[in-house]
């Protein structure tokens, strides 16, 4: 069994948006940080467990006290989630002995934490980006009453990536879910909003190192 391991992060530092090939869960032991994801921005404090599916893109901004995190190798949920555990001390003890059991126990009993709410116009912009995948970002930003430059800065600050990358990441995650559900590369490309299968192949290979035809199913 692969054991859990601690990671220590210096105060007021950050990790740019990145992804991991394997799913894992992170138990916050001390300090705190903000998790910037496609799903929103989360305040991660001691007693929270943050679950990342494989290839989930996320960035981290650590607070003034830095952070100590216990990373648990745990092939779990289909999607990203942040949860507040009932007994963090007991979970830490179990996690050091059996990470998988600890993550499963936490998911059964814990309370799901919702992301922080962005400004209304930014919520609307992300909705329009999904509804009109072929529309230019500056056009959608104008419909929300902001400039393209302001939209780009706000998206980067809130999600860790600009509007173009945010839209691309949403398509990638949709395609990954479809591929794992058994869809053909051509069908996954079409359903996820890519121009064609080569377009999906190029971006997926760039992000994960895998082509759609050889993408790992678990």
NORGIKA-V377485 format. One record per pair of residues at least 12 apart in sequence whose ideal C-beta (glycine too) atoms are under 10 Angstrom apart, sorted by the first residue. I is the first residue (numbers start at 0). GAP is how many residues later the second one is. D is the distance in Angstrom with one decimal. If there is no record, write none. Layout:
BEGIN
I	GAP	D
I	GAP	D
END
This chain:
BEGIN
0	72	8.5
0	96	9.2
0	97	7.1
0	98	7.5
0	99	7.6
0	100	9.9
1	20	9.2
1	22	9.6
1	70	9.2
1	71	4.4
1	72	9.5
1	97	7.2
1	98	9.1
2	68	9.8
2	69	9.1
2	70	8.0
2	92	9.4
2	93	7.3
2	94	8.7
2	95	9.4
2	96	7.0
3	20	9.3
3	21	9.0
3	22	9.8
3	23	8.0
3	66	5.3
3	67	6.2
3	68	4.8
3	69	7.3
3	70	9.0
3	88	8.8
3	90	9.7
3	91	5.0
3	92	5.5
3	93	8.7
3	94	9.0
3	95	4.7
3	96	9.9
3	98	7.8
3	99	9.6
4	64	9.5
4	65	7.5
4	66	5.5
4	67	8.8
4	68	8.8
4	91	9.4
4	94	9.5
5	21	9.7
5	23	7.4
5	24	9.9
5	62	6.2
5	63	7.0
5	64	5.6
5	65	7.5
5	90	9.4
6	19	8.2
6	22	9.9
6	60	8.3
6	61	7.6
6	62	5.0
6	63	8.1
6	64	5.9
7	21	9.7
7	22	9.1
7	23	9.1
7	58	7.1
7	59	7.7
7	60	5.5
7	61	8.1
8	22	7.4
8	24	7.0
8	51	7.5
8	52	10.0
8	53	4.7
8	54	9.4
8	56	9.9
8	57	5.2
8	58	4.7
8	59	7.7
8	60	7.2
9	21	10.0
9	52	7.0
9	56	5.3
9	57	9.0
10	20	7.9
10	51	6.6
10	52	6.9
10	53	5.2
10	54	5.9
10	55	4.2
10	56	8.7
11	49	8.6
11	50	6.7
11	51	7.3
11	52	5.9
11	53	9.2
11	54	7.9
12	20	9.3
12	47	8.8
12	48	8.2
12	49	5.2
12	50	9.7
12	53	7.5
12	54	9.4
13	19	8.5
13	20	8.9
13	22	9.0
13	45	6.8
13	46	6.3
13	47	4.5
13	48	6.5
13	146	9.2
14	18	9.0
14	21	9.5
14	43	8.5
14	44	5.9
14	45	4.4
14	46	8.1
14	47	8.2
14	145	9.4
15	20	9.6
15	42	10.0
15	43	5.6
15	44	8.9
15	144	7.5
15	145	9.4
16	19	7.1
16	20	8.7
16	21	9.5
16	40	5.4
16	41	6.5
16	42	4.2
16	43	9.2
16	139	9.6
16	142	8.6
16	143	4.6
16	144	5.5
16	148	7.9
16	152	8.5
17	38	9.8
17	39	7.2
17	40	7.2
17	41	7.1
17	42	8.8
17	142	9.5
18	33	8.4
18	34	9.8
18	35	8.2
18	36	5.1
18	37	6.1
18	38	4.9
18	39	7.3
18	150	9.5
18	153	9.7
18	188	7.0
18	189	7.4
19	32	6.6
19	33	9.4
19	34	6.9
19	35	7.4
19	36	7.6
19	37	9.8
19	38	9.1
19	51	9.7
20	33	6.1
20	34	6.8
20	187	7.3
20	188	7.9
20	189	9.0
20	195	8.2
21	30	9.1
21	31	9.6
21	32	5.7
21	33	9.2
21	51	6.6
21	52	9.2
21	53	7.4
21	194	9.7
22	28	7.6
22	29	6.2
22	30	5.0
22	31	4.7
22	32	8.8
22	33	7.9
22	49	9.9
22	50	8.1
22	51	6.6
22	52	5.1
22	53	5.9
22	54	7.6
22	55	9.4
22	57	9.9
22	80	9.5
22	195	9.1
23	26	9.3
23	27	7.9
23	28	5.7
23	29	9.2
23	30	8.7
23	32	9.7
23	47	5.8
23	48	6.1
23	49	5.4
23	50	5.9
23	51	8.6
23	52	8.6
23	75	8.5
23	79	8.7
24	24	5.5
24	25	6.7
24	26	4.7
24	27	7.2
24	45	8.9
24	46	7.6
24	47	4.4
24	48	8.4
24	49	4.7
24	50	9.9
24	51	6.6
24	52	8.9
24	56	9.6
24	58	9.1
24	70	8.4
24	74	7.6
24	75	9.4
24	77	8.1
24	78	4.6
24	79	9.8
24	81	7.6
24	82	8.8
25	18	7.9
25	22	8.6
25	23	7.1
25	24	4.6
25	25	8.0
25	26	7.3
25	34	9.4
25	41	9.6
25	43	4.9
25	44	7.2
25	45	5.4
25	46	7.3
25	48	9.8
25	56	9.5
26	17	9.9
26	19	9.0
26	20	8.4
26	21	7.6
26	22	5.1
26	23	8.1
26	41	9.7
26	42	6.8
26	43	4.4
26	44	7.9
26	45	6.5
26	58	7.6
26	61	7.2
26	64	6.5
26	65	6.4
26	68	6.0
26	69	10.0
26	72	9.4
26	75	7.9
26	76	8.8
26	79	8.1
27	16	5.2
27	17	6.2
27	18	5.2
27	19	6.9
27	20	4.9
27	21	7.7
27	22	7.3
27	39	6.6
27	40	7.8
27	41	5.7
27	42	8.1
27	54	9.6
27	57	9.7
27	60	8.4
28	17	6.2
28	18	8.9
28	38	8.1
28	39	4.5
28	40	6.5
28	41	5.6
28	59	7.9
28	60	9.8
28	63	6.7
28	66	10.0
29	15	9.7
29	16	5.9
29	35	7.6
29	36	8.1
29	37	6.7
29	38	4.1
29	39	8.6
29	40	10.0
30	13	9.3
30	14	8.5
30	15	7.5
30	31	7.0
30	32	6.2
30	33	8.6
30	34	4.3
30	35	4.9
30	36	3.6
30	37	6.0
30	38	8.5
31	12	6.0
31	13	4.6
31	14	7.0
31	16	8.7
31	30	7.7
31	31	4.9
31	32	9.2
31	33	6.9
31	34	8.8
31	35	5.9
31	36	10.0
31	37	10.0
32	12	8.8
32	17	9.5
32	26	9.9
32	27	5.1
32	28	6.0
32	29	4.4
32	30	6.0
32	32	9.7
32	33	8.5
32	34	4.9
32	36	8.2
33	25	8.7
33	26	7.1
33	27	4.5
33	28	8.2
33	29	7.8
33	82	8.4
33	124	9.9
33	126	9.2
34	13	9.4
34	15	6.0
34	17	9.2
34	23	5.9
34	24	7.7
34	25	6.1
34	26	8.4
34	45	8.8
34	47	6.9
34	80	8.7
34	125	8.7
35	21	9.4
35	22	6.5
35	23	4.3
35	24	7.2
35	25	6.8
35	79	9.8
35	120	8.9
35	121	8.4
35	122	7.1
35	123	5.7
35	124	3.3
35	125	8.0
36	13	9.4
36	15	8.8
36	19	7.2
36	20	7.1
36	21	4.6
36	22	7.8
36	23	9.8
36	43	5.9
36	45	9.1
36	78	7.9
36	121	9.9
36	122	6.8
36	123	7.0
36	124	9.4
36	132	9.2
37	18	8.0
37	19	6.4
37	20	8.1
37	42	7.7
37	88	9.4
37	121	6.4
37	122	8.6
37	123	8.0
37	127	9.7
37	128	6.7
37	129	10.0
37	131	5.2
37	132	6.1
37	134	9.3
37	135	6.5
38	17	8.9
38	19	8.9
38	40	7.9
38	41	5.2
38	42	8.3
38	43	8.8
38	75	9.8
38	76	6.2
38	120	8.7
38	134	9.5
39	40	9.5
39	42	9.5
39	74	7.9
39	75	2.7
39	76	6.7
39	77	8.2
39	78	7.4
39	83	9.7
39	86	9.3
39	118	7.6
39	119	7.3
40	18	9.7
40	20	9.0
40	74	5.7
40	75	5.0
40	76	9.3
40	77	7.5
40	116	8.6
40	117	5.5
40	118	7.1
40	119	8.2
41	16	9.4
41	38	9.2
41	39	9.5
41	40	4.8
41	71	6.4
41	72	8.3
41	73	5.3
41	74	7.0
42	20	9.3
42	39	8.8
42	70	8.1
42	72	8.9
42	73	6.5
43	16	8.2
43	17	10.0
43	18	9.6
43	19	9.5
43	23	7.8
43	25	8.4
43	38	6.7
43	69	8.5
44	18	9.2
44	22	9.4
44	39	8.7
44	68	9.4
45	21	9.0
45	22	8.7
45	23	9.9
45	42	6.6
46	36	9.8
46	37	6.1
46	38	5.9
46	39	9.0
46	40	8.9
46	41	4.1
46	42	9.0
46	44	8.7
46	45	9.8
46	63	9.5
47	21	9.9
47	34	6.0
47	35	6.8
47	36	5.6
47	37	7.1
47	40	8.3
47	58	9.8
47	62	8.8
47	63	9.9
47	65	6.5
48	21	9.3
48	23	8.1
48	25	9.5
48	32	8.8
48	33	7.5
48	34	5.2
48	35	8.0
48	36	5.5
48	39	8.5
48	42	7.4
48	46	9.0
48	53	8.6
48	54	7.1
48	57	4.9
48	58	8.1
48	61	6.7
48	64	9.5
49	19	8.4
49	21	9.9
49	30	8.0
49	31	7.9
49	32	4.9
49	33	8.0
49	63	8.9
50	21	9.1
50	23	7.4
50	25	5.7
50	26	5.3
50	28	8.5
50	29	6.7
50	30	5.2
50	31	7.4
50	32	7.2
50	52	7.1
50	55	8.6
50	56	7.5
51	19	9.7
51	22	9.4
51	24	9.1
51	25	8.8
51	27	9.6
51	28	6.1
51	29	9.2
51	30	9.9
52	22	9.0
52	23	7.7
52	24	6.1
52	25	6.3
52	26	6.0
52	27	6.3
52	28	9.2
52	120	8.9
52	123	8.7
52	124	9.2
52	127	9.7
53	21	8.1
53	122	8.4
53	126	9.3
53	154	8.7
53	162	7.6
53	164	8.2
54	117	8.1
54	118	8.0
54	121	6.1
54	149	9.2
54	152	7.1
54	153	5.3
54	154	9.8
54	155	8.8
54	160	9.2
54	161	9.2
55	21	10.0
55	23	8.2
55	24	5.3
55	113	9.5
55	117	7.6
55	120	9.3
56	23	9.5
56	102	9.4
56	103	7.8
56	104	7.4
56	108	8.7
56	109	9.6
56	111	9.8
56	112	5.3
56	115	8.0
56	116	8.0
56	150	7.8
57	22	7.5
57	101	9.5
57	102	6.9
57	103	9.9
58	97	9.6
58	100	8.5
58	101	3.5
58	102	7.8
59	100	8.6
60	96	9.6
60	99	8.5
69	18	9.9
69	21	9.1
69	22	6.3
69	25	5.9
69	26	7.5
69	29	8.8
69	32	9.2
70	24	9.4
70	28	8.5
71	19	9.5
71	20	10.0
71	22	9.8
71	23	5.3
71	24	9.2
71	26	9.4
71	27	3.8
71	28	7.7
71	29	9.8
71	30	6.2
71	31	5.4
71	34	9.2
72	26	5.6
72	27	7.7
72	30	9.0
73	21	9.0
73	25	5.5
73	26	5.3
73	27	9.1
73	28	7.8
73	29	3.7
73	30	7.7
73	32	9.4
73	33	9.3
74	25	7.6
74	28	9.0
74	143	7.0
75	24	8.2
75	27	5.5
75	28	7.2
75	30	9.6
75	31	6.8
76	26	9.0
76	30	7.2
77	99	7.3
77	102	8.3
77	103	9.6
78	94	8.6
78	98	8.4
79	35	10.0
79	93	9.2
80	26	8.2
80	29	9.4
80	31	6.1
80	32	8.1
81	28	9.5
81	30	7.3
81	31	4.3
81	32	8.4
81	33	7.9
82	20	9.9
82	23	6.3
82	24	6.8
82	26	9.0
82	27	3.8
82	28	6.4
82	29	5.5
82	30	6.2
83	22	9.4
83	26	5.8
83	27	4.8
83	28	8.0
83	29	5.6
84	17	9.3
84	20	8.8
84	21	4.9
84	22	9.5
84	24	7.4
84	25	4.8
84	26	8.5
85	19	9.3
85	20	8.1
85	22	9.9
85	23	5.1
85	24	6.4
85	25	8.2
86	18	9.8
86	19	9.5
86	22	8.6
86	23	9.9
87	18	9.3
87	22	10.0
89	12	9.1
89	15	9.1
90	12	8.9
90	14	7.1
90	15	5.7
90	18	9.4
90	19	8.9
93	12	9.0
114	43	9.3
114	44	9.8
115	42	8.5
117	36	7.5
117	37	9.2
117	39	9.3
117	40	5.2
117	41	8.7
118	25	9.4
118	27	9.2
118	35	7.3
118	39	8.7
119	24	8.8
120	20	8.8
120	22	9.5
120	23	4.4
120	24	6.0
120	25	5.9
120	29	9.3
120	30	8.5
120	33	8.4
121	19	10.0
121	22	7.7
121	24	8.5
121	28	9.9
121	29	7.8
121	32	5.5
121	33	7.3
121	35	9.7
121	36	6.4
121	37	9.1
121	41	10.0
122	21	9.3
123	16	8.9
123	19	8.0
123	20	5.2
123	21	9.1
124	12	8.5
124	15	6.0
124	16	6.4
124	18	8.2
124	19	4.8
124	20	9.8
124	21	7.8
124	26	6.0
124	29	8.3
124	30	7.8
124	38	7.3
124	41	9.5
125	14	9.5
125	18	9.8
125	29	8.2
125	32	9.3
125	33	8.4
125	37	8.6
125	40	7.3
125	41	9.0
125	44	8.7
126	13	9.5
126	17	9.6
127	12	4.6
127	13	9.0
127	15	6.5
127	16	7.3
128	12	9.8
128	22	9.9
128	26	9.4
128	34	6.7
128	35	9.6
128	37	7.1
128	38	5.1
128	41	7.6
129	37	8.2
129	40	6.8
129	41	9.8
129	44	9.8
129	63	9.0
132	34	7.0
132	37	8.9
132	38	7.5
132	59	9.2
132	60	4.3
132	61	9.4
133	59	8.1
133	61	9.4
134	32	9.9
135	12	8.6
136	14	6.7
136	15	7.9
136	18	9.1
136	25	8.6
136	26	4.5
136	27	6.3
136	29	9.4
136	30	7.7
137	13	8.0
137	14	9.5
137	25	9.2
139	23	8.0
139	27	9.8
140	13	9.5
140	14	9.7
140	22	7.6
147	14	10.0
147	15	8.0
150	12	5.8
151	12	8.3
151	13	9.9
151	14	9.9
154	12	9.7
166	26	8.5
167	25	9.8
167	26	9.5
167	35	6.5
167	38	9.9
167	39	8.7
168	34	9.6
168	38	8.3
169	22	8.5
169	23	8.4
170	17	10.0
170	18	9.1
170	20	9.7
170	21	4.7
170	22	5.1
170	23	6.2
170	28	9.4
170	29	8.1
170	32	7.8
170	33	9.8
171	20	7.5
171	22	9.1
171	28	8.2
171	31	6.3
171	32	6.5
171	34	9.6
171	35	5.9
171	36	8.4
172	19	8.5
172	34	9.9
173	14	8.0
173	17	7.0
173	18	4.1
173	19	7.4
173	20	9.5
174	12	9.8
174	13	4.6
174	14	6.7
174	15	9.7
174	16	7.7
174	17	3.9
174	18	8.7
174	19	7.0
174	25	5.6
174	28	8.6
174	29	6.7
174	37	7.3
174	40	8.9
175	12	8.3
175	16	8.7
175	28	7.6
175	31	9.1
175	32	8.0
175	34	9.5
175	36	9.2
175	39	7.1
175	40	9.9
176	14	9.8
176	15	8.7
177	12	9.6
177	13	5.8
177	14	6.5
177	34	9.4
178	13	9.4
178	21	9.2
178	25	8.5
178	31	9.3
178	33	5.9
178	34	9.1
178	36	4.9
178	37	9.3
178	38	7.5
179	35	7.6
179	36	8.4
179	37	5.3
179	38	7.4
180	36	9.0
181	35	8.2
182	29	9.1
183	13	8.9
183	28	8.3
183	29	9.0
184	12	5.3
184	13	9.8
184	15	6.7
184	16	7.1
184	19	9.0
184	26	7.9
184	27	3.5
184	28	5.6
184	29	9.8
184	30	8.4
185	14	8.8
185	26	8.6
187	12	6.7
187	16	9.2
187	24	6.3
187	27	9.0
188	12	8.0
188	14	9.9
188	15	9.3
188	23	7.3
191	12	9.9
193	18	9.9
196	14	10.0
196	15	7.1
196	16	9.5
199	12	5.9
200	12	8.2
END
